[in-house]
Amino acid sequence: MLLTRRGLFEIAGLLALTRPVAVHGRGDGAADEVARRAADAIRGYSEEGAHRTATRADKASGDRLLALARATGASASLQPFELSRVDPAVSFLEIGGQRLEGLPMFDGAFTNADGVRGAIGAAASDQDRPIVWTSVSPNAEIELRKTRLASTARAIVAVTAGQRPGLCPINAAFFREPFGPPVLQIGSEQVGAVERAVQSGGDVRVVAHANRSPATAFNVVAEVRGTQAALAPVCVMTPRSGWYRNASERGGGIACWLEALREVAAKRPLRTVKFVASSGHELGHLGLHAYLERHPALAHQALVWVHLGANIGTSTGPTGMTCSDDRAEAAALRALAAHGVGDLPRSPAAQVGGEALTISRANGRFISFIGRNVWFNNSRDVWPDVVDVPMVARFARAVGALTVSLGNAPAA
């Protein structure tokens, strides 16, 4: 990513000001209060149900997050965007009269209610069969895309290989440009049945039936106007939608987002700070794209974006960080170290993922937090065992301090 001369001066000012900043309120009682708020936010989020975009649960979740955002003292609102919602109907793989339930890929074609019949073979083999299957991890949509583009099959069965058994749906990264044959996703515990069907050579049936309907989804947005509002703003973003309850996948990011909003509203830094909690994450980051369409230059004109991505503070893996440049990383580490979370895995900017990738592609600066989680995209990612609340609270305090420091970076 190329930095302008002015950008370098601004980041230098950012570093000069990124000192440990206390979270609003002081002492051990303040830390306990942050942990309590984090636990309440994540518990409530998990209890809302499956957070798939533009569903009833997603709307209720947005309403609740809006109330929590306003309770911080900030001005917040719902920002709508339109989409063609996929409503799954009957979806299964039938082998010898047994039905293995699944879910269609949301960015591909669909079958009708009768489905596709024929023998099944491995996608990587030289077998010429009308249905093929492959195994794919729940975050490997790019690898699956290669299989989908190369395949001449009438349907594809994708066995989702998460770190725990179950159907772990793959995000529909190309939702706005659907392509390829119908893809039915099934859980990893079904791989044996699929392999036996391949060996037998008998016919199977794939039904990946769904309908589309116009729908509205909502981002939760907030803005705290800076005392020197002409300065480039700081942006804080987190996704709020997903396939299931997503307690540890999305809950930590939401808790950190709320704490940063609380801190900024209390301290009112020099720069305006913009907050967006976006729906549409599992559909190619639809919500973030809708937000940026309203603010076309913001991706690259903001001083920096703080991306609160997946799996922050899970009980099953560490939280890592990826930054656009060394100066941004150093600024983040100062704030993190002050709250005991500075010793975290770091990845180079070229490996950025999630919504921060969109910012990177627009030549924007970013600080991105994404963790590891054995329950990623799994229906059993539910409160409370999947979340390390004290760790979430430490990250939340650090992100609050970081955001205030970024907001106080002076002009060049």
C-alpha positions as CSV (number, residue, x, y, z in Angstrom):
1,M,0.0,0.0,0.0
2,L,1.3,3.4,-0.9
3,L,1.4,6.2,1.6
4,T,1.3,9.9,0.7
5,R,3.7,12.3,2.4
6,R,0.9,13.8,4.3
7,G,-0.2,10.3,5.4
8,L,3.3,9.6,6.8
9,F,3.2,12.8,8.8
10,E,-0.3,11.9,10.1
11,I,0.8,8.5,11.3
12,A,3.9,10.0,12.9
13,G,1.6,12.2,14.9
14,L,-0.6,9.2,15.7
15,L,2.4,7.4,17.2
16,A,3.4,10.4,19.2
17,L,0.0,10.5,20.8
18,T,-0.6,6.7,21.3
19,R,0.1,6.5,25.0
20,P,-1.8,4.3,27.4
21,V,-5.2,5.9,27.8
22,A,-7.4,4.9,30.7
23,V,-10.8,3.4,30.0
24,H,-13.6,5.7,31.2
25,G,-13.7,5.0,34.9
26,R,-10.6,3.9,36.8
27,G,-9.5,1.1,39.1
28,D,-10.4,-2.6,39.4
29,G,-14.1,-1.8,39.6
30,A,-13.9,-0.3,36.1
31,A,-12.3,-3.4,34.7
32,D,-15.1,-5.5,36.3
33,E,-17.7,-3.2,34.8
34,V,-16.2,-3.6,31.3
35,A,-16.3,-7.4,31.8
36,R,-19.9,-7.3,32.9
37,R,-20.9,-5.2,29.9
38,A,-19.0,-7.5,27.5
39,A,-20.7,-10.6,29.0
40,D,-24.2,-9.0,28.8
41,A,-23.6,-8.0,25.2
42,I,-22.4,-11.4,24.1
43,R,-25.0,-13.4,26.1
44,G,-27.8,-11.3,24.6
45,Y,-26.3,-11.6,21.1
46,S,-26.1,-15.4,21.4
47,E,-29.7,-15.6,22.6
48,E,-31.1,-13.7,19.6
49,G,-30.9,-16.8,17.4
50,A,-29.3,-17.3,14.0
51,H,-28.0,-14.0,12.7
52,R,-28.3,-14.6,8.9
53,T,-28.7,-11.3,7.1
54,A,-32.1,-9.7,6.6
55,T,-33.9,-12.3,8.7
56,R,-36.2,-11.5,11.6
57,A,-33.4,-12.4,14.1
58,D,-31.0,-10.1,12.3
59,K,-33.5,-7.2,12.5
60,A,-34.1,-7.8,16.2
61,S,-30.3,-8.0,16.8
62,G,-29.8,-4.7,15.0
63,D,-32.5,-3.1,17.2
64,R,-30.9,-4.3,20.3
65,L,-27.4,-3.2,19.3
66,L,-28.8,0.2,18.4
67,A,-30.2,0.5,22.0
68,L,-26.8,-0.6,23.4
69,A,-25.0,1.9,21.2
70,R,-27.3,4.8,22.3
71,A,-26.8,3.8,26.0
72,T,-23.1,4.7,25.6
73,G,-24.1,8.3,25.2
74,A,-23.4,8.4,21.4
75,S,-25.8,9.2,18.6
76,A,-26.6,6.0,16.7
77,S,-29.0,5.0,14.0
78,L,-30.0,2.1,11.7
79,Q,-28.9,2.5,8.1
80,P,-30.8,0.3,5.7
81,F,-29.6,-1.4,2.5
82,E,-31.5,-3.6,0.0
83,L,-30.7,-7.1,-1.1
84,S,-32.2,-10.2,-2.8
85,R,-32.5,-12.5,0.2
86,V,-32.0,-16.2,-0.3
87,D,-34.6,-18.3,1.5
88,P,-33.5,-22.0,1.6
89,A,-36.3,-24.5,0.9
90,V,-35.6,-28.2,0.9
91,S,-31.8,-29.0,0.7
92,F,-30.4,-32.5,1.1
93,L,-28.2,-35.2,-0.4
94,E,-30.1,-38.5,-0.8
95,I,-28.2,-41.7,-0.8
96,G,-30.0,-45.0,-1.0
97,G,-33.2,-43.5,0.5
98,Q,-31.4,-41.7,3.3
99,R,-31.5,-37.9,3.3
100,L,-28.5,-36.0,4.6
101,E,-29.6,-32.4,5.3
102,G,-27.6,-29.5,4.0
103,L,-27.6,-25.9,2.9
104,P,-27.1,-24.5,-0.6
105,M,-24.3,-22.0,-1.4
106,F,-25.9,-18.6,-1.5
107,D,-23.8,-17.3,-4.4
108,G,-24.4,-20.1,-6.8
109,A,-27.3,-21.6,-8.8
110,F,-30.1,-23.6,-7.2
111,T,-31.9,-26.8,-8.2
112,N,-35.6,-27.1,-8.4
113,A,-37.5,-29.2,-5.8
114,D,-36.7,-32.4,-7.7
115,G,-32.9,-31.8,-7.7
116,V,-30.2,-33.5,-9.8
117,R,-29.7,-37.3,-10.0
118,G,-26.7,-39.3,-11.0
119,A,-23.5,-40.9,-9.9
120,I,-21.1,-39.0,-7.6
121,G,-17.3,-38.8,-7.9
122,A,-14.5,-36.8,-6.4
123,A,-14.0,-33.4,-7.9
124,A,-10.2,-33.9,-8.1
125,S,-10.5,-37.3,-9.9
126,D,-10.8,-38.1,-13.6
127,Q,-14.2,-39.7,-13.1
128,D,-16.8,-38.2,-15.5
129,R,-19.8,-38.1,-13.2
130,P,-22.7,-35.6,-13.2
131,I,-22.3,-34.9,-9.5
132,V,-19.0,-34.2,-7.8
133,W,-17.9,-33.7,-4.2
134,T,-15.1,-32.0,-2.4
135,S,-14.0,-31.3,1.2
136,V,-13.5,-27.6,2.1
137,S,-12.8,-25.7,5.3
138,P,-15.4,-23.1,6.3
139,N,-13.2,-20.1,5.4
140,A,-11.8,-21.5,2.1
141,E,-14.3,-19.9,-0.3
142,I,-11.5,-18.9,-2.7
143,E,-10.4,-22.5,-3.0
144,L,-13.9,-23.7,-3.5
145,R,-14.4,-21.1,-6.2
146,K,-11.6,-22.7,-8.2
147,T,-13.5,-26.0,-8.1
148,R,-16.8,-24.4,-9.0
149,L,-15.3,-22.6,-12.0
150,A,-13.5,-25.6,-13.3
151,S,-16.4,-28.1,-12.8
152,T,-18.7,-29.3,-15.6
153,A,-20.8,-31.2,-13.2
154,R,-24.5,-30.6,-12.8
155,A,-24.2,-30.2,-9.0
156,I,-21.4,-30.1,-6.4
157,V,-21.5,-31.5,-2.8
158,A,-19.2,-29.6,-0.5
159,V,-18.4,-31.4,2.8
160,T,-17.5,-28.6,5.2
161,A,-14.5,-29.6,7.2
162,G,-14.6,-27.5,10.3
163,Q,-12.5,-28.2,13.4
164,R,-15.5,-29.7,15.1
165,P,-18.3,-31.9,13.5
166,G,-21.2,-30.3,11.9
167,L,-22.3,-28.2,9.0
168,C,-20.1,-25.1,8.9
169,P,-21.4,-23.0,6.1
170,I,-19.0,-21.2,3.8
171,N,-19.5,-17.5,3.3
172,A,-21.0,-16.5,0.0
173,A,-18.2,-14.2,-1.0
174,F,-19.6,-13.6,-4.5
175,F,-23.2,-13.0,-3.5
176,R,-23.6,-10.1,-5.8
177,E,-22.3,-12.1,-8.8
178,P,-23.7,-15.7,-8.4
179,F,-21.9,-18.3,-10.6
180,G,-21.4,-22.0,-11.3
181,P,-23.6,-25.1,-10.7
182,P,-25.7,-25.6,-7.6
183,V,-23.5,-26.4,-4.5
184,L,-25.0,-28.3,-1.5
185,Q,-23.0,-28.0,1.7
186,I,-23.2,-30.9,4.3
187,G,-21.6,-31.6,7.6
188,S,-18.2,-33.3,8.0
189,E,-19.8,-36.2,9.8
190,Q,-21.4,-37.3,6.5
191,V,-18.1,-37.8,4.6
192,G,-18.2,-41.6,5.1
193,A,-21.6,-41.9,3.5
194,V,-20.4,-39.8,0.5
195,E,-17.3,-41.9,0.1
196,R,-19.3,-45.1,0.1
197,A,-21.6,-43.7,-2.6
198,V,-18.6,-42.9,-4.7
199,Q,-17.4,-46.5,-4.4
200,S,-20.8,-48.0,-5.2
201,G,-21.2,-46.0,-8.3
202,G,-25.0,-45.8,-7.8
203,D,-27.1,-42.8,-8.3
204,V,-27.6,-40.1,-5.6
205,R,-29.9,-37.1,-5.6
206,V,-28.8,-33.5,-4.8
207,V,-31.5,-31.0,-3.9
208,A,-30.3,-27.5,-3.3
209,H,-33.6,-25.6,-3.6
210,A,-34.1,-22.0,-2.6
211,N,-36.0,-18.9,-3.5
212,R,-35.1,-15.3,-3.6
213,S,-37.1,-12.4,-2.2
214,P,-36.5,-8.6,-1.9
215,A,-35.4,-7.7,1.6
216,T,-33.9,-4.9,3.7
217,A,-31.0,-5.3,6.1
218,F,-29.5,-2.8,8.5
219,N,-26.1,-1.5,9.5
220,V,-25.9,0.1,13.0
221,V,-23.9,3.3,12.6
222,A,-22.8,6.0,15.0
223,E,-20.6,9.1,14.8
224,V,-18.9,11.1,17.5
225,R,-17.9,14.4,16.0
226,G,-14.4,15.6,16.8
227,T,-13.4,18.9,18.2
228,Q,-11.4,19.4,15.0
229,A,-13.8,17.9,12.6
230,A,-11.9,18.9,9.5
231,L,-9.3,16.3,10.3
232,A,-9.5,12.9,8.6
233,P,-11.7,10.7,10.6
234,V,-11.0,7.4,12.4
235,C,-13.3,4.5,11.5
236,V,-14.2,1.5,13.7
237,M,-16.0,-1.4,12.1
238,T,-17.3,-4.9,13.1
239,P,-19.6,-7.4,11.4
240,R,-22.7,-8.3,13.2
241,S,-24.3,-11.1,11.0
242,G,-23.5,-14.7,10.4
243,W,-24.9,-18.2,9.8
244,Y,-25.7,-19.2,13.4
245,R,-25.7,-17.7,16.9
246,N,-22.0,-16.9,16.5
247,A,-21.4,-16.1,20.2
248,S,-17.6,-16.3,20.0
249,E,-17.2,-15.5,16.3
250,R,-18.9,-12.1,16.4
251,G,-19.6,-11.5,20.1
252,G,-16.1,-10.3,21.0
253,G,-16.0,-7.8,18.2
254,I,-19.4,-6.4,19.1
255,A,-18.3,-6.0,22.8
256,C,-15.1,-4.2,21.7
257,W,-17.1,-2.0,19.3
258,L,-19.4,-0.9,22.0
259,E,-16.6,-0.2,24.5
260,A,-14.7,1.9,21.9
261,L,-17.9,3.8,21.2
262,R,-18.4,4.4,25.0
263,E,-14.9,5.7,25.4
264,V,-15.0,8.0,22.4
265,A,-18.3,9.5,23.4
266,A,-17.0,10.2,26.9
267,K,-13.7,11.7,25.8
268,R,-14.6,13.5,22.5
269,P,-11.2,13.4,20.7
270,L,-9.9,15.8,18.1
271,R,-11.0,13.7,15.1
272,T,-14.4,12.5,14.3
273,V,-14.8,8.8,14.9
274,K,-17.2,6.8,12.7
275,F,-18.6,3.5,13.8
276,V,-20.3,0.8,11.7
277,A,-21.6,-2.6,12.8
278,S,-22.5,-4.2,9.5
279,S,-24.9,-6.9,8.4
280,G,-24.2,-8.9,5.3
281,H,-20.9,-10.3,6.5
282,E,-21.6,-13.8,5.2
283,L,-22.8,-12.4,1.9
284,G,-19.6,-10.9,0.5
285,H,-19.6,-8.1,3.2
286,L,-22.7,-6.5,1.7
287,G,-23.2,-4.1,4.7
288,L,-19.7,-2.6,4.5
289,H,-20.1,-2.1,0.7
290,A,-23.4,-0.4,1.3
291,Y,-21.8,1.9,3.9
292,L,-18.9,2.7,1.6
293,E,-21.3,3.5,-1.3
294,R,-22.7,6.2,0.9
295,H,-19.2,7.5,1.7
296,P,-17.2,6.7,-1.5
297,A,-13.9,8.3,-0.4
298,L,-13.9,7.1,3.2
299,A,-12.0,3.9,2.7
300,H,-8.8,5.6,1.7
301,Q,-9.4,9.1,3.3
302,A,-9.8,7.9,6.9
303,L,-6.7,8.2,9.0
304,V,-7.1,4.5,9.9
305,W,-9.8,1.8,10.1
306,V,-10.0,-0.4,13.2
307,H,-11.4,-3.7,12.1
308,L,-12.9,-5.8,15.0
309,G,-13.1,-9.1,13.1
310,A,-14.0,-12.7,13.9
311,N,-13.1,-14.6,17.0
312,I,-11.8,-11.9,19.4
313,G,-11.4,-13.4,22.8
314,T,-12.6,-16.9,22.1
315,S,-11.9,-19.7,24.7
316,T,-10.3,-21.9,22.0
317,G,-7.7,-19.8,20.3
318,P,-5.6,-16.6,20.3
319,T,-6.6,-13.3,18.8
320,G,-4.2,-12.0,16.1
321,M,-3.5,-8.7,14.5
322,T,-2.7,-7.5,10.9
323,C,-1.9,-3.9,10.2
324,S,-1.4,-2.0,7.0
325,D,2.0,-0.6,8.0
326,D,4.6,-0.7,10.7
327,R,3.6,2.7,12.2
328,A,0.0,1.6,12.6
329,E,1.1,-1.7,14.2
330,A,3.3,0.1,16.7
331,A,0.4,2.4,17.6
332,A,-1.8,-0.6,18.2
333,L,0.8,-2.5,20.3
334,R,1.2,0.5,22.7
335,A,-2.5,0.4,23.5
336,L,-2.6,-3.4,23.7
337,A,0.4,-3.7,25.9
338,A,-1.1,-1.3,28.5
339,H,-3.9,-3.8,29.0
340,G,-1.9,-7.0,28.9
341,V,-2.8,-8.2,25.4
342,G,0.2,-6.9,23.5
343,D,1.9,-10.3,23.0
344,L,-0.4,-11.5,20.2
345,P,0.3,-13.2,16.9
346,R,0.8,-10.8,14.0
347,S,0.5,-11.4,10.3
348,P,1.8,-9.3,7.3
349,A,-0.5,-6.8,5.6
350,A,-0.7,-9.1,2.5
351,Q,-2.6,-11.7,4.6
352,V,-5.4,-9.4,5.7
353,G,-8.9,-10.8,5.6
354,G,-12.5,-10.0,6.4
355,E,-13.8,-6.5,5.9
356,A,-10.3,-5.0,6.3
357,L,-9.4,-6.6,2.9
358,T,-11.9,-4.2,1.3
359,I,-10.2,-1.3,3.0
360,S,-6.8,-2.6,1.9
361,R,-7.9,-2.8,-1.7
362,A,-8.9,0.8,-1.6
363,N,-5.4,1.8,-0.3
364,G,-6.7,2.5,3.1
365,R,-4.9,2.1,6.4
366,F,-6.1,-0.5,8.9
367,I,-5.6,-2.3,12.2
368,S,-7.3,-5.6,12.0
369,F,-8.0,-8.1,14.8
370,I,-9.1,-11.6,13.9
371,G,-8.7,-14.7,16.1
372,R,-8.8,-18.5,15.8
373,N,-11.8,-20.5,16.9
374,V,-12.6,-24.2,16.7
375,W,-16.3,-23.4,16.6
376,F,-16.0,-21.1,13.6
377,N,-19.2,-21.1,11.5
378,N,-20.5,-24.0,13.7
379,S,-24.1,-24.1,15.1
380,R,-22.6,-24.9,18.5
381,D,-20.9,-21.6,18.8
382,V,-23.2,-20.5,21.7
383,W,-22.8,-18.8,25.0
384,P,-21.1,-19.3,27.4
385,D,-18.3,-21.8,27.1
386,V,-17.0,-20.6,23.8
387,V,-16.1,-17.1,25.1
388,D,-13.2,-16.0,27.4
389,V,-14.9,-13.0,29.0
390,P,-11.9,-11.6,30.8
391,M,-9.9,-11.8,27.6
392,V,-12.7,-10.0,25.7
393,A,-12.8,-7.4,28.4
394,R,-9.0,-6.8,28.1
395,F,-9.3,-6.4,24.4
396,A,-12.3,-4.1,24.8
397,R,-10.4,-1.8,27.1
398,A,-7.4,-1.8,24.8
399,V,-9.5,-1.0,21.7
400,G,-11.2,1.8,23.6
401,A,-7.8,3.3,24.5
402,L,-6.5,2.8,21.0
403,T,-9.5,4.5,19.4
404,V,-9.2,7.5,21.6
405,S,-5.5,7.8,20.9
406,L,-6.1,7.5,17.2
407,G,-8.8,10.2,17.5
408,N,-6.3,12.5,19.1
409,A,-3.6,12.3,16.4
410,P,-3.0,15.9,15.4
411,A,-2.9,17.2,11.8
412,A,0.4,17.1,10.0
